[in-house]
Amino acid sequence: MRYVIYARKSTEDEDRQILSIEAQLVELKEFAAKEKLEIVASFQEAKTAKEPDEKHRLEPYFWEKKIFS
């Protein structure tokens, strides 16, 4: 099975966002290595996803790069 790492910082308020994107990536990559997971892509986002139809914005990229196939 192949996996994708997705790190997101949804707020500029440091009191509400515990881990930076960089810290999330480090932790997720360490976890993946420990569990021997095959990471095929990594994405990061530093903005809101509250816009309608935004929840599927990465899906075309997955199919284009043949991540799901």
Contact map, one row per residue, 1 for C-alpha under 8 A:
111000000000000000000000000000000000110000000000000000000000000000000
111100000000000000000000000000000000111100000000000000000000000000100
111110000000000000000000000000000000111110000000000000000000000000000
011111000000000000000000000000000000001111100000000000000000000000000
001111100000000000000000100110000000001011100000000000000000000000000
000111110000000000000000000000000000000001110000000000000000000000000
000011111000000000001001100000000000000001111000000000000000000000000
000001111100000000001000000000000000000000011110000000000000000000000
000000111111000010011000000000000000000000001110000000000000000000000
000000011111000010000000000000000000000000001111100000000000000000000
000000001111110110000000000000000000000000000111000000000000000000000
000000001111110010000000000000000000000000000000000000000000000000000
000000000011111110000000000000000000000000000000000000000000000000000
000000000011111111000000000000000000000000000000000000000000000000000
000000000000111111000000000000000000000000000000000000000000000000000
000000000010111111000000000000000000000000000000000000000000000000000
000000001111111111110000000000000000000000000000000000000000000000000
000000000000011111110000000000000000000000000000000000000000000000000
000000000000000011111111000000000000000000000000000000000000000000000
000000001000000011111111000000000000000000000000000000000000000000000
000000111000000000111111100000000000000000010100000000000000000000000
000000000000000000111111110000000000000000000000000000000000000000000
000000000000000000111111111000000000000000000000000000000000000000000
000000100000000000111111111100000000000000000000000000000000000000000
000010100000000000001111111110000000000000000000000000000000000000000
000000000000000000000111111111000000000000000000000000000000000000000
000000000000000000000011111111100000000000000000000000000000000000000
000010000000000000000001111111110000000000000000000000000000000000000
000010000000000000000000111111111000000000000000000000000000000000000
000000000000000000000000011111111100000000000000000000000000000000000
000000000000000000000000001111111110000000000000000000000000000000000
000000000000000000000000000111111111111000000000000000000000000000000
000000000000000000000000000011111111100000000000000000000000000000000
000000000000000000000000000001111111100000000000000000000000000000000
000000000000000000000000000000111111100000000000000000000000000000000
000000000000000000000000000000011111110000000000000000000000000000000
111000000000000000000000000000011111111000000000000000000000000000000
111000000000000000000000000000010001111100000000000000000000000000000
011110000000000000000000000000010000111111000000000000000000000000000
011100000000000000000000000000000000011111000000000000000000000000100
001110000000000000000000000000000000001111100000000000000000000000100
000111100000000000000000000000000000001111110000000000000000000000000
000111100000000000000000000000000000000011111000000000000000000000000
000001110000000000001000000000000000000001111100000000000000000000000
000000111100000000000000000000000000000000111110000000000000000000000
000000011110000000001000000000000000000000011111000000000000000000000
000000011110000000000000000000000000000000001111100000000000000000000
000000000110000000000000000000000000000000000111111000000000000000000
000000000100000000000000000000000000000000000011111001100000000000000
000000000000000000000000000000000000000000000001111101000000000000000
000000000000000000000000000000000000000000000001111111000000000000000
000000000000000000000000000000000000000000000000011111100000000000000
000000000000000000000000000000000000000000000000001111111000000000000
000000000000000000000000000000000000000000000000111111111000000000000
000000000000000000000000000000000000000000000000100111111100000000000
000000000000000000000000000000000000000000000000000011111111000000000
000000000000000000000000000000000000000000000000000011111111000000000
000000000000000000000000000000000000000000000000000000111111110000000
000000000000000000000000000000000000000000000000000000011111111000000
000000000000000000000000000000000000000000000000000000011111111100000
000000000000000000000000000000000000000000000000000000000111111110000
000000000000000000000000000000000000000000000000000000000111111111110
000000000000000000000000000000000000000000000000000000000011111111111
000000000000000000000000000000000000000000000000000000000001111111100
000000000000000000000000000000000000000000000000000000000000111111100
000000000000000000000000000000000000000000000000000000000000011111111
010000000000000000000000000000000000000110000000000000000000011111111
000000000000000000000000000000000000000000000000000000000000011001111
000000000000000000000000000000000000000000000000000000000000001001111
